[in-house]
Amino acid sequence: MNEEAETAADAPLVTIGITAYNAADTVERAVASARAQTWRPTEIVVVDDCSSDETPAVLAQLAGRGDDMRVVREAANGGVAAARNQIVQQARGEFIAFFDDDDTSAPDRIARQLERILTYERDHAGGAPVVCHTARSQIFSCGSMRIAPTMGTRADGPAPAGPAVADRVLIGTPVKDAYGACAACSQMARTSVYRALGGFDSAFRRSEDTEFAIRLAKAGGHFAGIESPLVEQRMTATPDKSLRGEREFALRLLSKHRDVPDRYGLFEFCRTWIEAKYDWLDGRRGAFAAKMLALALRHPSRTAVRLAAALPNLGLNADFRRFHAAGPAAR
């Protein structure tokens, strides 16, 4: 345990939630990263999503090394959203910070996110819910490393908030300081925020963090971010990480929240944009070009704005495409 932990008499307890599935080779470093956090007090809740490898044995050994860790074993594999909901249910902390089973976080991650949330609540939130994400260092199996930014990193004013964020995510409407991902592996918020929103939608095995962000935005939530990449994210394969699966859940997400594009008559535009994106990622250049031409003819200005916003992500998308094209054996 970190001997330089920050403590205070009235310091809030933070629950570090880790979802684990067939992570026998990686979960030890995730738990070590949680135990190395400078903030105290913390508790670690690990939900084993019915792993079929040695993950349960590894977790039992890790839990035996201290009284700061509890392990919950699911009877059936319900997916990462359901596992995170178990963490929300089990949490004793006032705040929850989610870690992934193959990632590591900087030792000061929780301390910095907690400070960001409390300062933002005092200065800007006006009682509205606040969630905090950090940027991430994404490391791909090919050796490529990229910084994935998050939104709301300007510290001199209000962060992106409310329905405008839902418009930004689903439609691509420009919003100042709202470019960047809201990945759950870099997320922290009050436990009450998760419970008030009903946690994550367990029907989503992918895009569950984006779906949560949209519901939070609809509820008036604020997205306060940290520019520093405090999470090192290993891009490892799981059965749910396929282009087909990513496309399926992106379209399901759009359909669930179609009230947002429907307000502007843009549901078909957004659906075609998603399909074109995955055509490009899957190497179907002809299909991609045909869809983009159709969009440009019907919505020229909106297509131009979305293309301009997408250009900075070309390198990241190329790595993402290679990640999926490599196949399980290469990963």
N, C-alpha and C positions, 0 to 999 in steps of 0.2 A: 504494500500500500504506500502511496506517495506521502513522504514525511513532511513535505512542504505545503500541505493542503491549507487553503484559505478557510478560516473559521470565524464565526461571529455568533454571539449569543442568540441573536434573532435571525440567523441565516436560514432561508427557506430550504427545505429538503427537495432535492431534484432526483427524480426517477430517471435512470438511464435505461431505456428500453431497447433490447436487442432481439430481433427475430432471427431464428436459425433454422436452416433446412439443409441437410446433408453437407454440413460445414465443418466436418471433423478436422480438416486440414487448415482452416482459417479462423475458426471462432476463438481460439485461444488468444490470438493477437487482438481481436476485437475486444475481448474482456480485459486484456492487459491495458488497452487504450482507455477503457472506461475506468479502470482502477487507477490509472495514472493522472486522472483529472485533478487539477489543483483545487477545484471547488469542493467544499464540504459543508453540510452533509450531503451524501448521495446514497442511493440504493441502486442496485442493478437487478433488473427483472429480465430474464431470458425466456422467451417462448420458443420451445422446440416444436416446429410444425410437422410432427410425426416423421422425423428423419428415419431413413432406412440404412444409414451407415453408422459409424461409431460416434456420431455427435452426442447421443445421450450419455455415453460413458465419459467422453471428454468433459461435458458440462458438469457431470457429477463430481469429477475430480477437481474442476475449477471451483465449484461451489464449496467444496470441502476445505478450501484454503482460506476462508474467511466468512464472517457472518453478514457480509454486505451484499450477498447475491442470493436470489431465489430463482429456481428453474420451474417452469410450467411446461408439461408435456401434453401436447394435443393428441387426442385419440385418432384423429383423421387429419389429412393434409387439407387445410382450408384456404391456403394462399396467404400472401403477406399482409393483405388488408385485415383479414380475420385475426391473424397473429398479433397485429398491432392493436386491434380492438381488445384482445386479451390483456395486453400491457396496460391499456387505458383503464380497464376494469380493475387490474391488480395494483395499480400505482398507489402508493401512499404519499408520494411527493406532491408538493404544490405546483411543480413544473415537471414536464416530461421532455427529455431530449432523446431522439431516436438515433441509434447507431445501427449500421448493417453488419452482418456476420463476417464479412470479408474486407471491411474498411478499417481505417485507423483515424483517430481525431487528434489534433494538437492538444497538449495538456491543458491549455487555457481556454479551450473551446467553450465549455459550459460557463465558465466565469465571464467570458466576453459576451456570450449570448444573453445571459441573465442580466448583465449590466445594460445591454442594448434594449432589452424588453422593458426593464424597470424605468430607464431614462425616457424611453419613448412613451410609455404609459403616462408618465408625469407631464411631459411637455406637449404631446400631440394627440394622444388617442381619444381623450374625452370620454373614457369609459368603454370604448369599442374594443373588441377582441384584437389581440396583437399576436402575430406569429413571426418568428425570426428564423431566417435561413442564412447559411454562409456559402461563399463560393466553394468549389471543390476542385482538387487536382485529380483528373481522370487519367488512369494509367491503363493502357490497352496492352493486350498480349503481344502485339507486334513491337512493343517498346515505346510507342508513341505516348506522349503525355501532353494533355491540354488542360487549361484552366476553364472550368465551366462557371460562368458568373451567375449571380442571383440578382433579384430585383431589390429596390429599396435601400441601396447602399449609401445614398447621400445622407450625411449626418446633420445637415444644417436646416432641416425642415421636415414637413410631413412626408411620409412614404406613400407609395401607391396604395389606394384603398378603395373598397366598395365595388359596386357593379362595373366601374371602369376597368378594373383588373380582369373581370370575367370577359368583358368585351375584348380586352387586349389578348387574352389567352385563346379565346374561341374564334374571334373574327380577325384579329391582327390590327385592331384600331390602335394607332400610336398613343402611348401614355408615357409621360416623362418619367425616367428612372424605373421603368417597368419591364426592362428587357433582361432576361435571365430566367433560369429554372428555379422551381420550388421543390427540390427533391426532398423526400422524407428523411433520407439518411443524413441530412444536414439541418434538420428541423427541430425547433424547440418552441414550446408555448405553455401556457398555464394548462394544467390538467382540466380545469373547468371549461376551457375552450373546446377541448376534444369532446368532453362529455355533453356539453350543450349542443354540439353539432351532430351528436350520435356517432362519433368516431369516423372510421373509414368505411366506404361501401365495399362489403366483402364480395360483391359480384364482380369486382374489378381485380383481376390478377396482375394486370399491368395498368399504368396510368392512374392508380388509386391515389397517388399524391396530388396529381393534377386535378382529379375530381374533387378531392377534399379542398383544394385551394379555391376552386370555383364556388363551392358552397360557402366557404368562409367569406369570399368576396361578396357574394349575394347577401350575406348577413352583415355586411358593413365592415368586415375585418381589414386590418392594416398589415402590410407586408414589409416589415423592417428588416433589412439585410445587413450583412457584414461582407465587405469587399474581399477580405483576406481569405484564401483557401484553407480553411481550418479542418477540412476533411480530405483525406487521401482515399479516393474511391477506386477500387480494383474492378475493372470491367470483366467480370467472370460470367460464364454461361450458366443458365438454368433452363429447365424445360420450357419456362414461360417466355424466355428471351429469344423470340424468333421474329422475323419481319412480319410474318403472317399474324402472329399474336399481337405485335405492336399495332399493326393496322386495324385489326379487329377491335381492340379496346379503344383506339383513338376514335373510330367511328361510333362505337357504343357510347363513348363520352359525349360526343357531339349530339347524338340522338337523345341522351338523357337530359341534356341542357339545351335542347333546341329552342326553348323560349328565348334564349339570348340572340342567336342569329335571326330567328323569326321576327323579332322586333324591327329588323332592318330589311327583311325579305332576302336574307343571305344564306339560308340553310343550304341550298344546292351549291352555292359558291363555295362554302366551307367544306362541304362533303367532297366536291371535286378537287379542292386544294389538297385535302388529306390523301385522296387516292393518287393524285399526281406526285405528291411527296414520296409515297411508298413505291410508285413506279420508278422514280429516280433512284431510290435507295436499292431497289431490286435489279437495277441495270436495264430496265425496260425504257430505253430512251425514246423510242417512237411513240409509245403510249403517253409518256410524260409530255413530249412536245405537243401532241394532239390536244391533251387536256389543257395545257397552258395557253395554247392558241385560242381555244374555246373560251377560257376565262378572260383572256385579254380582249377578245372581241365583245364580250358581254359586259365586262366590268374593267375597263382599261385603267382607270386611276387606282382603283383598289388593288388590282393585280400588280401594278407597278410599285405601290407602297409595300405590299407583302414581299415581293421579290427583293426590294432594296433592304428590307429588314432581315431577309434570309441570307443575303450574301455573306455577312460576317461569320455565318455558321457553316460555310461550305467545307472547311477543313475538318470540323468536328463531325459533320455528316458523312464525310468520306471515311473517317476512322470508324464510325458507326457501321457503315456499309461493309467495310472490310472485316469488322468484328463478326458480323453475321455470315458473311461469305466464307469465312475460314472454316466453319464447321466445328462440331464438338471435338473432333480428334485434335484439331490444332489449338484448342483452348484448354 
